[in-house]
């Protein structure tokens, strides 16, 4: 059983009355009475409700979270299912998520990697040695691919907006918000994901005047592209999208903010390839893993992220791959303000200056070096091949072997 979130809304709980309605015919078949059956779904934090995660934890031989940090949080949340067992000893492990690199690495970058990585490298994406030759790619060639991908992203946004404007689907404000004023050369930051409130999509607007100074610096301009959708029932998430939309129209930002509508895989593919920085600022420790930053890193983007979920492992493996922002762990309002301050400081003193540090050929050599480190280090660590191999070796194969042992002697051991 894999738990995917520490957020309470991600764990279904049903009332005893509902369980009676749909399962009263079922528990006698298991040789259980009502009390015994409902006890399978009992969890102290759910009152008298039937908690599906508690049921799954009890009935599974192996259990895991989706990052090292999430494994720690999951053990803390559910260790009471094993009375007398302290949280660190709860039988819950973790396997960090990964992404399907052939899907998410852009075609131009794939072609470049084909020239420098060993033949057949796609078959061994989990092997760090396969990626070592990324360091041999000439700076000029990698920067040309990154620049082209950025241009392709901006052209995609303009063409999408133009087409919908021509058919009358967009009003003037939506056209402005769609990104027509974005330019090819500025540092481009991307933020795209499900708009759950704990992901704090609008954290960067905490001090709008300070953000405006960062974005509109005439010598070192920065631009932001947002995309994503909210769950239909998530009114808080919808309000975040509305705020970003109105921020994109604010004259203070001079057209440096865009909200790309109709977020889908086609738009996501261009975003991950086209941005220079991937932003992620969840309220820790609620980000179980996250995968968007993995996809951006595989395309050479640098992550600027709160240290939560997968990024704790990625950043500690190689701090050259981006910037890790230590969460304040303060209550909501104070925590947001402190984390926003850390984000602004990172942008002003490290991220933006590094991007605009150019040589006589207008190449940001140090930035490109960091970009190579992101591809080389995070590619193998967070490929879905590595993830699946981990599931097989650490969970599925042991579970299979255990199942065979339990099946011996007509399940005598299980019955005992």
C-alpha positions in Angstrom: 0.0 0.0 0.0 1.4 3.4 -1.0 0.2 6.5 0.9 0.4 9.6 -1.4 -0.3 12.5 0.9 -0.3 13.7 4.5 -3.2 16.1 3.7 -6.3 14.9 5.6 -8.5 15.4 2.6 -6.5 12.7 0.8 -7.6 10.0 3.2 -11.2 8.9 2.8 -13.3 8.4 6.0 -16.9 7.0 5.9 -19.5 7.1 8.6 -20.5 3.8 10.3 -24.0 4.3 8.9 -22.7 4.3 5.4 -20.6 1.3 6.1 -23.7 -0.5 7.4 -25.6 0.4 4.3 -23.1 -1.1 1.9 -21.2 -3.7 3.8 -23.5 -5.3 6.4 -24.0 -8.2 4.0 -20.2 -8.6 3.6 -18.6 -8.9 7.0 -20.4 -12.2 7.8 -18.6 -13.8 4.8 -15.3 -12.9 6.5 -16.4 -14.5 9.7 -16.5 -11.1 11.4 -19.1 -9.3 13.3 -19.9 -5.6 12.8 -17.6 -4.4 15.6 -14.6 -6.4 14.3 -15.1 -5.2 10.7 -15.4 -1.5 11.7 -12.3 -1.9 13.8 -10.3 -2.6 10.7 -10.8 1.0 9.6 -10.5 2.6 13.0 -8.0 5.4 13.5 -7.8 7.7 16.5 -7.8 10.8 14.4 -11.0 9.8 12.6 -13.4 9.5 15.5 -15.9 6.6 14.8 -15.4 6.9 11.0 -14.1 4.1 8.9 -10.7 5.3 7.6 -9.7 3.7 4.3 -6.0 4.4 4.8 -6.1 2.7 8.2 -7.8 -0.3 6.6 -5.1 -0.4 3.9 -2.3 -0.1 6.4 -3.6 -3.0 8.5 -4.2 -5.3 5.5 -1.0 -4.7 3.7 2.3 -6.6 4.3 4.3 -3.7 3.0 3.6 0.0 3.2 5.4 3.1 1.9 5.4 6.8 1.4 6.6 8.6 -1.7 9.7 10.4 -0.5 12.0 9.9 2.4 10.5 12.9 4.2 7.0 11.6 3.5 7.9 8.3 4.9 8.8 10.0 8.2 5.6 12.0 8.2 3.5 8.8 7.4 5.1 6.9 10.2 4.3 9.7 12.6 0.7 9.9 11.4 -0.1 6.1 11.5 2.2 4.5 14.0 -0.7 4.2 16.5 -2.1 1.4 14.3 0.7 -0.7 16.0 0.1 -0.2 19.7 3.3 0.4 21.7 5.4 1.0 18.5 7.1 4.4 18.4 6.9 6.4 15.2 10.4 5.7 13.9 9.9 2.0 14.2 6.5 1.8 12.5 6.6 -0.7 9.6 6.3 1.9 6.8 9.1 2.6 4.4 9.4 5.0 1.5 10.2 5.0 -2.2 10.6 8.4 -3.8 8.6 9.1 -6.9 10.1 9.4 -10.4 9.1 10.6 -13.8 9.1 9.1 -17.3 12.1 10.8 -18.8 11.3 9.9 -22.5 8.0 11.7 -22.1 9.3 14.8 -20.4 12.8 15.6 -21.8 12.2 17.9 -24.8 13.0 16.6 -28.3 15.9 19.1 -28.9 17.5 18.2 -25.6 17.1 14.4 -26.4 18.8 14.9 -29.7 21.7 16.7 -27.9 22.0 14.0 -25.3 22.0 11.3 -28.0 25.2 12.8 -29.3 27.1 12.8 -26.0 25.6 10.0 -23.9 26.4 6.3 -24.5 24.4 4.5 -27.1 21.3 2.9 -25.6 21.3 5.3 -22.6 17.5 5.3 -22.6 17.5 1.7 -21.4 19.6 2.5 -18.2 18.2 5.8 -17.0 18.6 4.8 -13.4 22.4 4.4 -13.8 24.3 7.6 -12.8 27.3 6.6 -15.0 25.1 6.8 -18.1 24.6 10.6 -17.4 28.2 11.5 -16.6 28.9 12.7 -20.1 26.5 15.5 -19.7 29.5 17.4 -18.4 31.1 17.0 -21.9 28.3 18.9 -23.7 29.8 22.3 -24.9 28.2 25.2 -23.1 27.3 26.9 -26.4 25.3 23.8 -27.5 23.3 23.4 -24.2 22.6 27.1 -24.0 21.3 27.1 -27.6 18.9 24.3 -26.8 17.7 26.1 -23.6 17.2 29.3 -25.5 15.3 27.6 -28.3 13.1 25.8 -25.8 12.3 29.1 -24.1 11.4 30.7 -27.5 9.2 27.7 -28.4 7.4 28.1 -25.1 6.7 31.8 -25.7 5.6 31.2 -29.2 3.2 28.5 -28.0 1.6 30.8 -25.5 1.3 33.6 -28.1 -0.2 31.3 -30.8 -2.7 29.8 -28.3 -3.8 33.2 -27.2 -4.0 34.5 -30.7 -6.1 31.6 -31.9 -8.6 31.9 -29.0 -8.8 35.6 -29.4 -9.6 35.2 -33.1 -12.5 32.9 -32.3 -13.9 35.2 -29.7 -13.1 32.8 -26.8 -11.0 35.4 -24.9 -11.7 38.9 -23.8 -9.0 41.6 -23.7 -8.0 40.9 -20.1 -7.5 37.2 -20.8 -5.3 38.1 -23.8 -3.1 40.3 -21.6 -2.9 37.6 -18.9 -1.9 35.0 -21.5 1.6 36.4 -21.8 1.8 38.5 -25.0 4.5 40.8 -23.4 6.8 38.0 -22.4 10.2 38.2 -24.0 12.8 35.7 -25.1 15.9 36.9 -23.1 14.7 37.5 -19.5 15.1 34.9 -16.7 11.9 32.9 -16.9 10.4 31.2 -13.8 7.7 28.6 -14.1 5.1 27.5 -11.6 2.6 24.9 -12.7 0.6 22.3 -10.7 -2.7 21.5 -9.1 -3.8 24.6 -7.3 -4.2 23.1 -3.8 -4.0 25.8 -1.1 -1.1 24.2 0.7 1.1 24.6 -2.4 0.8 28.4 -1.9 0.9 29.4 -5.6 0.6 33.1 -4.6 3.3 33.2 -2.0 5.6 35.1 -4.3 3.1 38.0 -4.2 3.5 38.4 -0.4 5.3 41.7 -1.0 4.0 42.9 -4.4 6.2 46.0 -4.6 9.3 44.1 -3.8 8.4 41.5 -6.4 7.8 44.3 -9.0 11.3 45.6 -8.4 12.7 42.1 -9.0 10.7 41.5 -12.2 11.1 44.9 -13.8 14.8 45.6 -13.2 15.8 47.1 -16.6 19.3 45.4 -16.4 18.1 42.0 -15.1 14.5 41.5 -15.9 12.6 38.4 -14.7 9.3 37.0 -15.9 6.8 34.5 -14.3 4.6 31.9 -16.0 1.8 30.2 -14.0 -0.3 27.3 -15.1 -2.5 24.7 -13.5 -6.0 23.8 -12.5 -8.0 23.5 -9.2 -10.2 20.7 -8.2 -13.8 21.6 -9.1 -14.8 21.5 -5.4 -11.7 23.4 -4.2 -12.9 27.0 -3.8 -9.6 28.0 -2.2 -7.7 26.7 -5.1 -9.9 28.6 -7.5 -9.3 31.8 -5.6 -5.6 31.4 -6.0 -6.0 31.2 -9.8 -8.2 34.3 -9.7 -5.6 36.2 -7.8 -2.8 35.2 -10.2 -5.0 36.3 -13.1 -5.5 39.7 -11.6 -1.9 40.1 -10.7 -0.9 39.5 -14.3 -3.0 42.6 -15.2 -1.3 44.8 -12.5 0.6 47.7 -14.2 3.3 47.4 -11.6 4.5 44.2 -13.2 4.6 45.6 -16.7 3.5 42.4 -18.4 6.1 40.2 -16.7 3.5 37.8 -15.4 1.4 35.3 -17.4 -1.2 32.8 -16.6 -1.4 30.0 -19.2 -4.9 28.6 -19.4 -6.0 25.1 -20.2 -3.1 23.3 -18.5 -2.5 20.0 -20.1 0.4 17.7 -21.0 1.2 19.6 -24.2 1.6 22.9 -22.3 3.4 21.2 -19.4 5.9 19.7 -21.8 6.8 23.2 -23.1 6.9 24.7 -19.7 9.3 22.2 -18.2 11.6 22.6 -21.2 11.3 26.3 -21.6 11.8 27.8 -18.2 15.1 28.6 -16.5 13.9 28.2 -12.9 11.2 25.9 -11.5 9.5 27.4 -8.4 7.8 25.3 -5.7 6.9 26.7 -2.3 4.5 24.3 -0.5 3.7 24.7 3.2 6.0 22.0 4.7 5.6 19.2 5.5 2.5 18.8 3.3 4.3 18.1 0.0 4.5 14.3 0.0 6.8 14.2 -3.1 6.0 16.4 -6.0 7.2 15.6 -9.6 7.0 18.8 -11.6 10.4 19.9 -10.4 11.9 16.6 -11.5 10.7 17.1 -15.0 12.0 20.7 -15.1 15.4 19.6 -13.8 15.7 16.9 -16.4 15.5 19.7 -19.0 18.2 21.7 -17.3 16.0 24.1 -15.2 17.2 24.9 -11.7 14.8 24.4 -8.8 14.1 27.1 -6.3 12.0 25.2 -3.7 11.0 24.9 -0.1 12.9 21.9 1.3 10.0 19.4 1.4 9.1 16.2 -0.5 11.5 15.1 -3.2 13.5 18.3 -3.2 15.1 17.5 0.2 16.7 14.5 -1.4 17.6 16.2 -4.7 19.1 19.3 -3.2 21.1 17.4 -0.5 22.4 15.1 -3.2 23.9 18.0 -5.1 23.4 21.6 -4.0 24.6 22.8 -7.5 21.2 21.8 -8.9 19.3 24.7 -7.5 18.4 26.5 -4.2 16.9 24.9 -1.1 14.8 27.2 1.0 14.5 26.0 4.6 10.9 26.2 5.7 10.1 28.4 8.7 7.7 25.9 10.3 5.8 28.9 11.8 2.0 29.2 11.9 0.3 30.0 8.6 0.5 33.8 8.4 3.9 34.2 10.0 5.3 31.2 8.1 4.1 32.5 4.8 5.8 35.9 5.5 9.1 34.3 6.6 9.2 31.8 3.7 8.4 34.6 1.2 11.3 36.7 2.6 13.6 33.7 2.1 12.4 33.4 -1.5 12.9 37.1 -2.3 16.4 37.0 -0.8 17.4 34.0 -2.8 16.1 35.6 -6.0 17.7 39.0 -5.4 21.1 37.8 -4.1 21.8 34.5 -5.9 19.4 33.4 -8.6 19.0 36.5 -10.7 22.7 37.6 -10.4 23.9 34.2 -11.5 21.7 34.1 -14.6 22.9 37.5 -15.8 26.6 36.9 -15.1 27.8 36.7 -18.7 31.2 36.3 -20.5 32.3 38.0 -23.6 30.2 35.6 -25.7 27.0 36.5 -23.6 27.1 33.0 -22.1 26.2 32.5 -18.4 28.9 29.9 -17.8 28.2 29.3 -14.2 24.5 29.0 -14.8 25.1 26.5 -17.5 27.4 24.5 -15.2 24.5 24.3 -12.6 22.1 23.3 -15.4 24.4 20.4 -16.4 24.6 19.3 -12.8 20.8 19.3 -12.6 20.5 17.0 -15.6 23.4 14.8 -14.6 22.5 14.3 -10.9 18.7 14.5 -10.8 18.0 12.6 -14.1 19.0 9.1 -12.8 17.8 9.8 -9.2 14.3 10.7 -10.2 13.6 8.6 -13.3 10.6 6.3 -13.2 13.0 3.4 -14.1 14.8 3.9 -10.8 11.4 4.1 -9.0 10.0 0.9 -10.5 13.3 -1.0 -9.8 13.0 0.1 -6.2 9.4 -1.0 -5.9 10.3 -4.4 -7.4 13.4 -5.1 -5.3 12.2 -3.5 -2.0 8.5 -4.3 -2.0 7.0 -6.5 -4.8 9.6 -9.3 -4.8 9.7 -9.6 -1.0 5.9 -9.6 -0.9 5.8 -12.3 -3.5 8.3 -14.4 -1.7 6.4 -13.9 1.5 3.1 -14.8 -0.1 4.6 -18.1 -1.4 5.8 -18.9 2.1 2.4 -18.2 3.6 0.7 -20.3 0.9 2.7 -23.4 1.9 0.8 -26.1 3.8 -2.6 -24.9 2.7 -2.1 -21.5 4.4 -1.5 -23.1 7.8 0.8 -20.3 8.9 -1.8 -17.7 7.9 -4.5 -19.5 9.8 -2.4 -19.8 12.9 
